[in-house]
Amino acid sequence: MPPRPCTGSPAPTRPCAACRPSGWPDRAPTAAPPGNPSRPAVVLVGWGSARFSFSVLRPMPAPAAPDRLAQTITRHGLRQTPVRRAVLAALAGKGYALTGAEIEQETGPGTDRITLYRTLKSFEQSGLIHRVIDDSDVLRYAACSIECSAEAHFDNHVHFKCGTCAHTYCLSQVAIPAVTLPGGFQAERRDYLLSGTCQFCQAVG
């Protein structure tokens, strides 16, 4: 049997199969019309003299990812600047320590050298980075652990110098062994360097 027209009361919010004209969609449209994405839209549809309305919920925009660089710089009491963000991004993006010249290459040719080294100094004083001493005469820098601050550094870990790639790695999970000094000696800094072949060079070798 063919479907019977709608005769009930109250009037339906959507025409039945017998009443709707040809071309009427089987389901409500799912695409949200343009406008404010945080509010539902009211869509008017109808046939003949009848008009019906229904709401279409627009999808909420995904939350923005947190700015890790901004959070880290602000947490250490420093102001956001393009150079500071570039330097921190360069050090955080590498798994090994970088020299000042390497950091300058990573941040781009437009970086002022004086500003760069002032940034490195302020980062070290604020507990964002620490110096890495290896068997060369070149000073290197690496990102600090999250526990470091301007009051104290907690980067008492072993460093590893690879003889193949010449990169110096921070082995944060390997603590420097305790050393008992003789009377009259007081240590102010502890540097512990191992040398050999890193895991990356062993994998390709």
C-alpha positions, 0 to 999 in steps of 0.5 A, spaced: 500 500 500 502 507 498 503 511 505 498 515 507 499 522 508 500 526 515 493 528 518 495 528 525 495 533 530 500 537 532 503 538 525 509 534 524 516 537 524 518 533 517 513 531 512 512 524 511 513 519 505 506 520 502 506 528 503 513 530 501 515 532 494 520 529 489 527 531 491 526 531 498 532 529 502 531 522 506 535 525 512 536 532 514 542 536 511 549 534 516 553 540 513 553 546 517 551 553 514 556 558 515 556 563 521 558 562 528 561 555 529 559 555 536 551 556 535 546 551 532 543 554 526 536 553 524 534 551 517 528 552 514 525 547 509 518 546 506 513 545 501 507 548 498 505 553 504 507 549 509 514 551 513 518 547 518 524 548 521 530 544 525 537 545 528 543 543 525 549 542 530 555 545 527 562 541 530 566 545 535 573 547 533 578 543 536 582 546 541 589 549 539 595 545 541 599 548 547 605 552 545 610 548 549 616 554 547 612 559 550 610 555 557 617 553 558 620 560 557 614 564 561 615 558 567 622 561 567 621 568 568 623 570 561 619 574 556 617 572 549 622 574 543 623 571 537 630 569 538 629 566 545 623 562 541 628 560 536 634 558 540 630 554 545 626 550 539 633 549 536 636 546 542 629 542 544 629 539 537 636 536 537 638 530 541 645 532 542 649 538 545 650 544 540 655 549 539 654 557 539 655 556 531 651 550 530 645 554 534 646 560 530 645 556 523 639 553 526 636 559 528 637 562 521 642 567 518 638 573 520 640 572 528 644 577 531 650 574 534 650 578 540 643 577 541 644 570 540 649 569 546 646 574 550 640 569 550 644 563 551 647 566 557 640 568 560 637 561 558 643 558 563 642 563 568 634 561 568 635 554 568 633 553 561 640 550 558 646 548 561 653 547 558 656 541 556 664 540 556 667 534 552 674 533 550 674 539 545 675 546 546 669 548 543 663 550 548 656 546 547 649 547 550 644 542 551 637 543 554 636 542 561 631 538 565 624 540 567 627 540 575 632 546 573 631 553 575 635 559 576 636 557 583 639 550 582 641 546 576 640 538 577 643 536 570 648 532 574 648 526 569 653 523 564 655 526 557 657 521 552 662 523 546 661 519 540 667 518 536 664 517 529 659 523 529 662 527 534 656 529 537 655 529 545 649 526 548 646 528 555 645 521 558 640 524 563 638 517 566 645 516 568 647 519 574 654 521 575 657 517 580 658 519 587 666 521 589 669 522 595 674 528 595 680 528 600 680 533 606 681 540 603 678 539 596 671 542 595 668 541 588 664 546 585 662 543 578 662 535 576 663 533 569 663 526 567 664 524 560 664 517 556 667 516 549 665 511 544 660 510 539 653 512 540 647 507 538 645 511 532 652 510 529 652 503 531 645 502 528 648 504 521 655 501 521 
